[in-house]
Amino acid sequence: MEKPTQPKSERRIYFVMNDTSGARLKVSEEYSRLTDAMRALELLIPRYPFARLGGTTLVE
């Protein structure tokens, strides 16, 4: 008899990265809330005009 698989816990993290010359460089801390990452992006745009939001899902 097979045991049912338990769902793995997932956690999403967000960060700001700068996209220049085809290379992406993370330029902020990691945030667990999208609104915090968006606020950081607004603050970093003057310094990094090609900045964009990035994110990843961590499976534990």
PyMOL Python script that loads the backbone (N, CA, C, O; Angstrom):
from pymol import cmd

cmd.read_pdbstr("""\
ATOM      1  N   MET A   1       0.837  -1.177   0.000  1.00  0.00           N
ATOM      2  CA  MET A   1       0.000   0.000   0.000  1.00  0.00           C
ATOM      3  C   MET A   1       0.888   1.248   0.000  1.00  0.00           C
ATOM      4  O   MET A   1       1.810   1.361   0.808  1.00  0.00           O
ATOM      5  N   GLU A   2       0.604   2.178  -0.908  1.00  0.00           N
ATOM      6  CA  GLU A   2       1.403   3.394  -1.015  1.00  0.00           C
ATOM      7  C   GLU A   2       0.953   4.432  -0.001  1.00  0.00           C
ATOM      8  O   GLU A   2      -0.234   4.585   0.288  1.00  0.00           O
ATOM      9  N   LYS A   3       1.937   5.136   0.526  1.00  0.00           N
ATOM     10  CA  LYS A   3       1.626   6.219   1.454  1.00  0.00           C
ATOM     11  C   LYS A   3       1.307   7.475   0.644  1.00  0.00           C
ATOM     12  O   LYS A   3       1.953   7.740  -0.370  1.00  0.00           O
ATOM     13  N   PRO A   4       0.322   8.240   1.083  1.00  0.00           N
ATOM     14  CA  PRO A   4       0.040   9.490   0.361  1.00  0.00           C
ATOM     15  C   PRO A   4       1.198  10.468   0.531  1.00  0.00           C
ATOM     16  O   PRO A   4       1.810  10.539   1.597  1.00  0.00           O
ATOM     17  N   THR A   5       1.487  11.206  -0.508  1.00  0.00           N
ATOM     18  CA  THR A   5       2.577  12.177  -0.422  1.00  0.00           C
ATOM     19  C   THR A   5       2.082  13.426   0.287  1.00  0.00           C
ATOM     20  O   THR A   5       0.972  13.903   0.047  1.00  0.00           O
ATOM     21  N   GLN A   6       2.914  13.932   1.146  1.00  0.00           N
ATOM     22  CA  GLN A   6       2.563  15.150   1.860  1.00  0.00           C
ATOM     23  C   GLN A   6       3.012  16.347   1.038  1.00  0.00           C
ATOM     24  O   GLN A   6       4.101  16.341   0.464  1.00  0.00           O
ATOM     25  N   PRO A   7       2.176  17.368   0.983  1.00  0.00           N
ATOM     26  CA  PRO A   7       2.589  18.550   0.223  1.00  0.00           C
ATOM     27  C   PRO A   7       3.780  19.228   0.890  1.00  0.00           C
ATOM     28  O   PRO A   7       3.840  19.347   2.114  1.00  0.00           O
ATOM     29  N   LYS A   8       4.707  19.660   0.078  1.00  0.00           N
ATOM     30  CA  LYS A   8       5.870  20.369   0.598  1.00  0.00           C
ATOM     31  C   LYS A   8       5.485  21.822   0.839  1.00  0.00           C
ATOM     32  O   LYS A   8       4.657  22.383   0.122  1.00  0.00           O
ATOM     33  N   SER A   9       6.088  22.417   1.844  1.00  0.00           N
ATOM     34  CA  SER A   9       5.784  23.820   2.114  1.00  0.00           C
ATOM     35  C   SER A   9       6.581  24.694   1.143  1.00  0.00           C
ATOM     36  O   SER A   9       7.756  24.445   0.874  1.00  0.00           O
ATOM     37  N   GLU A  10       5.920  25.703   0.637  1.00  0.00           N
ATOM     38  CA  GLU A  10       6.545  26.624  -0.302  1.00  0.00           C
ATOM     39  C   GLU A  10       6.553  28.018   0.302  1.00  0.00           C
ATOM     40  O   GLU A  10       5.619  28.426   0.992  1.00  0.00           O
ATOM     41  N   ARG A  11       7.623  28.730   0.026  1.00  0.00           N
ATOM     42  CA  ARG A  11       7.748  30.102   0.505  1.00  0.00           C
ATOM     43  C   ARG A  11       8.260  30.947  -0.644  1.00  0.00           C
ATOM     44  O   ARG A  11       9.249  30.588  -1.284  1.00  0.00           O
ATOM     45  N   ARG A  12       7.611  32.050  -0.912  1.00  0.00           N
ATOM     46  CA  ARG A  12       7.984  32.930  -2.012  1.00  0.00           C
ATOM     47  C   ARG A  12       8.833  34.073  -1.468  1.00  0.00           C
ATOM     48  O   ARG A  12       8.492  34.672  -0.448  1.00  0.00           O
ATOM     49  N   ILE A  13       9.938  34.376  -2.147  1.00  0.00           N
ATOM     50  CA  ILE A  13      10.753  35.529  -1.774  1.00  0.00           C
ATOM     51  C   ILE A  13      10.870  36.449  -2.983  1.00  0.00           C
ATOM     52  O   ILE A  13      10.846  36.003  -4.130  1.00  0.00           O
ATOM     53  N   TYR A  14      10.995  37.729  -2.702  1.00  0.00           N
ATOM     54  CA  TYR A  14      11.097  38.751  -3.742  1.00  0.00           C
ATOM     55  C   TYR A  14      12.351  39.574  -3.512  1.00  0.00           C
ATOM     56  O   TYR A  14      12.835  39.686  -2.386  1.00  0.00           O
ATOM     57  N   PHE A  15      12.877  40.153  -4.595  1.00  0.00           N
ATOM     58  CA  PHE A  15      14.048  41.008  -4.499  1.00  0.00           C
ATOM     59  C   PHE A  15      14.084  41.912  -5.716  1.00  0.00           C
ATOM     60  O   PHE A  15      13.336  41.713  -6.672  1.00  0.00           O
ATOM     61  N   VAL A  16      14.960  42.909  -5.676  1.00  0.00           N
ATOM     62  CA  VAL A  16      15.139  43.833  -6.789  1.00  0.00           C
ATOM     63  C   VAL A  16      16.448  43.480  -7.465  1.00  0.00           C
ATOM     64  O   VAL A  16      17.465  43.269  -6.805  1.00  0.00           O
ATOM     65  N   MET A  17      16.415  43.418  -8.796  1.00  0.00           N
ATOM     66  CA  MET A  17      17.642  43.153  -9.535  1.00  0.00           C
ATOM     67  C   MET A  17      17.811  44.194 -10.627  1.00  0.00           C
ATOM     68  O   MET A  17      16.834  44.731 -11.149  1.00  0.00           O
ATOM     69  N   ASN A  18      19.057  44.471 -10.965  1.00  0.00           N
ATOM     70  CA  ASN A  18      19.393  45.424 -12.009  1.00  0.00           C
ATOM     71  C   ASN A  18      19.735  44.641 -13.267  1.00  0.00           C
ATOM     72  O   ASN A  18      20.521  43.695 -13.224  1.00  0.00           O
ATOM     73  N   ASP A  19      19.144  45.037 -14.385  1.00  0.00           N
ATOM     74  CA  ASP A  19      19.320  44.315 -15.645  1.00  0.00           C
ATOM     75  C   ASP A  19      20.079  45.199 -16.629  1.00  0.00           C
ATOM     76  O   ASP A  19      19.483  46.054 -17.283  1.00  0.00           O
ATOM     77  N   THR A  20      21.390  44.997 -16.735  1.00  0.00           N
ATOM     78  CA  THR A  20      22.197  45.759 -17.683  1.00  0.00           C
ATOM     79  C   THR A  20      23.078  44.804 -18.468  1.00  0.00           C
ATOM     80  O   THR A  20      23.611  43.842 -17.917  1.00  0.00           O
ATOM     81  N   SER A  21      23.223  45.067 -19.719  1.00  0.00           N
ATOM     82  CA  SER A  21      24.077  44.270 -20.608  1.00  0.00           C
ATOM     83  C   SER A  21      23.730  42.788 -20.575  1.00  0.00           C
ATOM     84  O   SER A  21      24.609  41.944 -20.751  1.00  0.00           O
ATOM     85  N   GLY A  22      22.477  42.466 -20.354  1.00  0.00           N
ATOM     86  CA  GLY A  22      22.049  41.076 -20.335  1.00  0.00           C
ATOM     87  C   GLY A  22      22.372  40.334 -19.055  1.00  0.00           C
ATOM     88  O   GLY A  22      22.029  39.160 -18.920  1.00  0.00           O
ATOM     89  N   ALA A  23      23.025  40.996 -18.113  1.00  0.00           N
ATOM     90  CA  ALA A  23      23.352  40.364 -16.832  1.00  0.00           C
ATOM     91  C   ALA A  23      22.423  40.909 -15.760  1.00  0.00           C
ATOM     92  O   ALA A  23      22.167  42.111 -15.697  1.00  0.00           O
ATOM     93  N   ARG A  24      21.923  40.016 -14.920  1.00  0.00           N
ATOM     94  CA  ARG A  24      21.037  40.440 -13.832  1.00  0.00           C
ATOM     95  C   ARG A  24      21.776  40.324 -12.509  1.00  0.00           C
ATOM     96  O   ARG A  24      22.338  39.277 -12.187  1.00  0.00           O
ATOM     97  N   LEU A  25      21.769  41.402 -11.754  1.00  0.00           N
ATOM     98  CA  LEU A  25      22.480  41.465 -10.484  1.00  0.00           C
ATOM     99  C   LEU A  25      21.495  41.836  -9.386  1.00  0.00           C
ATOM    100  O   LEU A  25      20.782  42.833  -9.503  1.00  0.00           O
ATOM    101  N   LYS A  26      21.450  41.047  -8.324  1.00  0.00           N
ATOM    102  CA  LYS A  26      20.557  41.341  -7.202  1.00  0.00           C
ATOM    103  C   LYS A  26      21.096  42.549  -6.448  1.00  0.00           C
ATOM    104  O   LYS A  26      22.253  42.556  -6.026  1.00  0.00           O
ATOM    105  N   VAL A  27      20.255  43.578  -6.277  1.00  0.00           N
ATOM    106  CA  VAL A  27      20.704  44.823  -5.655  1.00  0.00           C
ATOM    107  C   VAL A  27      19.919  45.166  -4.388  1.00  0.00           C
ATOM    108  O   VAL A  27      19.973  46.305  -3.925  1.00  0.00           O
ATOM    109  N   SER A  28      19.198  44.210  -3.826  1.00  0.00           N
ATOM    110  CA  SER A  28      18.441  44.484  -2.602  1.00  0.00           C
ATOM    111  C   SER A  28      18.461  43.261  -1.698  1.00  0.00           C
ATOM    112  O   SER A  28      18.984  42.204  -2.051  1.00  0.00           O
ATOM    113  N   GLU A  29      17.882  43.438  -0.534  1.00  0.00           N
ATOM    114  CA  GLU A  29      17.671  42.326   0.382  1.00  0.00           C
ATOM    115  C   GLU A  29      16.544  41.450  -0.157  1.00  0.00           C
ATOM    116  O   GLU A  29      15.897  41.805  -1.142  1.00  0.00           O
ATOM    117  N   GLU A  30      16.314  40.326   0.475  1.00  0.00           N
ATOM    118  CA  GLU A  30      15.181  39.469   0.114  1.00  0.00           C
ATOM    119  C   GLU A  30      13.990  39.837   0.986  1.00  0.00           C
ATOM    120  O   GLU A  30      14.136  40.091   2.181  1.00  0.00           O
ATOM    121  N   TYR A  31      12.816  39.862   0.378  1.00  0.00           N
ATOM    122  CA  TYR A  31      11.591  40.238   1.079  1.00  0.00           C
ATOM    123  C   TYR A  31      10.571  39.119   0.955  1.00  0.00           C
ATOM    124  O   TYR A  31      10.482  38.462  -0.082  1.00  0.00           O
ATOM    125  N   SER A  32       9.810  38.909   2.006  1.00  0.00           N
ATOM    126  CA  SER A  32       8.770  37.884   1.963  1.00  0.00           C
ATOM    127  C   SER A  32       7.440  38.462   1.491  1.00  0.00           C
ATOM    128  O   SER A  32       6.530  37.717   1.127  1.00  0.00           O
ATOM    129  N   ARG A  33       7.325  39.787   1.498  1.00  0.00           N
ATOM    130  CA  ARG A  33       6.092  40.430   1.036  1.00  0.00           C
ATOM    131  C   ARG A  33       6.352  41.220  -0.235  1.00  0.00           C
ATOM    132  O   ARG A  33       7.338  41.951  -0.329  1.00  0.00           O
ATOM    133  N   LEU A  34       5.473  41.072  -1.207  1.00  0.00           N
ATOM    134  CA  LEU A  34       5.617  41.763  -2.483  1.00  0.00           C
ATOM    135  C   LEU A  34       5.582  43.276  -2.301  1.00  0.00           C
ATOM    136  O   LEU A  34       6.322  43.993  -2.975  1.00  0.00           O
ATOM    137  N   THR A  35       4.746  43.768  -1.410  1.00  0.00           N
ATOM    138  CA  THR A  35       4.659  45.219  -1.210  1.00  0.00           C
ATOM    139  C   THR A  35       5.973  45.799  -0.697  1.00  0.00           C
ATOM    140  O   THR A  35       6.333  46.916  -1.067  1.00  0.00           O
ATOM    141  N   ASP A  36       6.687  45.070   0.138  1.00  0.00           N
ATOM    142  CA  ASP A  36       7.992  45.537   0.616  1.00  0.00           C
ATOM    143  C   ASP A  36       9.002  45.595  -0.529  1.00  0.00           C
ATOM    144  O   ASP A  36       9.796  46.533  -0.614  1.00  0.00           O
ATOM    145  N   ALA A  37       8.972  44.602  -1.400  1.00  0.00           N
ATOM    146  CA  ALA A  37       9.881  44.586  -2.551  1.00  0.00           C
ATOM    147  C   ALA A  37       9.552  45.725  -3.511  1.00  0.00           C
ATOM    148  O   ALA A  37      10.459  46.339  -4.074  1.00  0.00           O
ATOM    149  N   MET A  38       8.271  46.011  -3.702  1.00  0.00           N
ATOM    150  CA  MET A  38       7.878  47.113  -4.582  1.00  0.00           C
ATOM    151  C   MET A  38       8.330  48.454  -4.005  1.00  0.00           C
ATOM    152  O   MET A  38       8.740  49.342  -4.753  1.00  0.00           O
ATOM    153  N   ARG A  39       8.260  48.605  -2.701  1.00  0.00           N
ATOM    154  CA  ARG A  39       8.724  49.832  -2.048  1.00  0.00           C
ATOM    155  C   ARG A  39      10.236  49.986  -2.237  1.00  0.00           C
ATOM    156  O   ARG A  39      10.720  51.086  -2.504  1.00  0.00           O
ATOM    157  N   ALA A  40      10.970  48.898  -2.099  1.00  0.00           N
ATOM    158  CA  ALA A  40      12.422  48.941  -2.316  1.00  0.00           C
ATOM    159  C   ALA A  40      12.736  49.297  -3.764  1.00  0.00           C
ATOM    160  O   ALA A  40      13.680  50.043  -4.027  1.00  0.00           O
ATOM    161  N   LEU A  41      11.958  48.771  -4.702  1.00  0.00           N
ATOM    162  CA  LEU A  41      12.166  49.092  -6.120  1.00  0.00           C
ATOM    163  C   LEU A  41      11.983  50.583  -6.356  1.00  0.00           C
ATOM    164  O   LEU A  41      12.784  51.197  -7.062  1.00  0.00           O
ATOM    165  N   GLU A  42      10.949  51.174  -5.780  1.00  0.00           N
ATOM    166  CA  GLU A  42      10.716  52.610  -5.940  1.00  0.00           C
ATOM    167  C   GLU A  42      11.900  53.424  -5.430  1.00  0.00           C
ATOM    168  O   GLU A  42      12.253  54.443  -6.022  1.00  0.00           O
ATOM    169  N   LEU A  43      12.513  52.980  -4.339  1.00  0.00           N
ATOM    170  CA  LEU A  43      13.652  53.704  -3.779  1.00  0.00           C
ATOM    171  C   LEU A  43      14.925  53.508  -4.600  1.00  0.00           C
ATOM    172  O   LEU A  43      15.778  54.395  -4.638  1.00  0.00           O
ATOM    173  N   LEU A  44      15.060  52.357  -5.255  1.00  0.00           N
ATOM    174  CA  LEU A  44      16.293  52.052  -5.991  1.00  0.00           C
ATOM    175  C   LEU A  44      16.274  52.492  -7.453  1.00  0.00           C
ATOM    176  O   LEU A  44      17.324  52.513  -8.095  1.00  0.00           O
ATOM    177  N   ILE A  45      15.106  52.843  -7.993  1.00  0.00           N
ATOM    178  CA  ILE A  45      15.019  53.243  -9.403  1.00  0.00           C
ATOM    179  C   ILE A  45      15.949  54.417  -9.740  1.00  0.00           C
ATOM    180  O   ILE A  45      16.595  54.368 -10.787  1.00  0.00           O
ATOM    181  N   PRO A  46      16.054  55.466  -8.915  1.00  0.00           N
ATOM    182  CA  PRO A  46      16.978  56.549  -9.274  1.00  0.00           C
ATOM    183  C   PRO A  46      18.435  56.080  -9.405  1.00  0.00           C
ATOM    184  O   PRO A  46      19.181  56.584 -10.245  1.00  0.00           O
ATOM    185  N   ARG A  47      18.821  55.135  -8.588  1.00  0.00           N
ATOM    186  CA  ARG A  47      20.205  54.643  -8.626  1.00  0.00           C
ATOM    187  C   ARG A  47      20.408  53.583  -9.708  1.00  0.00           C
ATOM    188  O   ARG A  47      21.459  53.536 -10.348  1.00  0.00           O
ATOM    189  N   TYR A  48      19.402  52.734  -9.911  1.00  0.00           N
ATOM    190  CA  TYR A  48      19.464  51.656 -10.898  1.00  0.00           C
ATOM    191  C   TYR A  48      18.281  51.801 -11.854  1.00  0.00           C
ATOM    192  O   TYR A  48      17.232  51.202 -11.616  1.00  0.00           O
ATOM    193  N   PRO A  49      18.422  52.584 -12.932  1.00  0.00           N
ATOM    194  CA  PRO A  49      17.273  52.843 -13.818  1.00  0.00           C
ATOM    195  C   PRO A  49      16.738  51.601 -14.531  1.00  0.00           C
ATOM    196  O   PRO A  49      15.606  51.625 -15.015  1.00  0.00           O
ATOM    197  N   PHE A  50      17.498  50.540 -14.611  1.00  0.00           N
ATOM    198  CA  PHE A  50      17.025  49.321 -15.277  1.00  0.00           C
ATOM    199  C   PHE A  50      16.624  48.246 -14.267  1.00  0.00           C
ATOM    200  O   PHE A  50      16.614  47.058 -14.591  1.00  0.00           O
ATOM    201  N   ALA A  51      16.298  48.661 -13.059  1.00  0.00           N
ATOM    202  CA  ALA A  51      15.925  47.708 -12.008  1.00  0.00           C
ATOM    203  C   ALA A  51      14.562  47.094 -12.293  1.00  0.00           C
ATOM    204  O   ALA A  51      13.698  47.718 -12.909  1.00  0.00           O
ATOM    205  N   ARG A  52      14.387  45.869 -11.837  1.00  0.00           N
ATOM    206  CA  ARG A  52      13.106  45.171 -11.968  1.00  0.00           C
ATOM    207  C   ARG A  52      12.944  44.246 -10.774  1.00  0.00           C
ATOM    208  O   ARG A  52      13.902  43.937 -10.066  1.00  0.00           O
ATOM    209  N   LEU A  53      11.696  43.808 -10.569  1.00  0.00           N
ATOM    210  CA  LEU A  53      11.426  42.870  -9.481  1.00  0.00           C
ATOM    211  C   LEU A  53      11.769  41.454  -9.913  1.00  0.00           C
ATOM    212  O   LEU A  53      11.574  41.080 -11.069  1.00  0.00           O
ATOM    213  N   GLY A  54      12.271  40.690  -8.992  1.00  0.00           N
ATOM    214  CA  GLY A  54      12.524  39.274  -9.222  1.00  0.00           C
ATOM    215  C   GLY A  54      11.983  38.489  -8.048  1.00  0.00           C
ATOM    216  O   GLY A  54      11.642  39.060  -7.012  1.00  0.00           O
ATOM    217  N   GLY A  55      11.905  37.210  -8.207  1.00  0.00           N
ATOM    218  CA  GLY A  55      11.417  36.384  -7.118  1.00  0.00           C
ATOM    219  C   GLY A  55      11.661  34.917  -7.393  1.00  0.00           C
ATOM    220  O   GLY A  55      11.979  34.513  -8.512  1.00  0.00           O
ATOM    221  N   THR A  56      11.507  34.145  -6.358  1.00  0.00           N
ATOM    222  CA  THR A  56      11.668  32.708  -6.485  1.00  0.00           C
ATOM    223  C   THR A  56      10.824  32.023  -5.422  1.00  0.00           C
ATOM    224  O   THR A  56      10.449  32.629  -4.418  1.00  0.00           O
ATOM    225  N   THR A  57      10.538  30.771  -5.655  1.00  0.00           N
ATOM    226  CA  THR A  57       9.789  29.973  -4.694  1.00  0.00           C
ATOM    227  C   THR A  57      10.738  28.975  -4.057  1.00  0.00           C
ATOM    228  O   THR A  57      11.411  28.212  -4.750  1.00  0.00           O
ATOM    229  N   LEU A  58      10.785  28.987  -2.740  1.00  0.00           N
ATOM    230  CA  LEU A  58      11.612  28.036  -2.003  1.00  0.00           C
ATOM    231  C   LEU A  58      10.729  26.892  -1.538  1.00  0.00           C
ATOM    232  O   LEU A  58       9.702  27.121  -0.899  1.00  0.00           O
ATOM    233  N   VAL A  59      11.115  25.672  -1.850  1.00  0.00           N
ATOM    234  CA  VAL A  59      10.364  24.491  -1.430  1.00  0.00           C
ATOM    235  C   VAL A  59      11.148  23.828  -0.315  1.00  0.00           C
ATOM    236  O   VAL A  59      12.320  23.486  -0.478  1.00  0.00           O
ATOM    237  N   GLU A  60      10.491  23.652   0.813  1.00  0.00           N
ATOM    238  CA  GLU A  60      11.169  23.048   1.968  1.00  0.00           C
ATOM    239  C   GLU A  60      10.609  21.684   2.255  1.00  0.00           C
ATOM    240  O   GLU A  60      11.053  21.018   3.190  1.00  0.00           O
TER     241      GLU A  60
END
""", "prot")
cmd.dss("prot")
cmd.show_as("cartoon", "prot")
cmd.util.cbc("prot")
cmd.orient("prot")
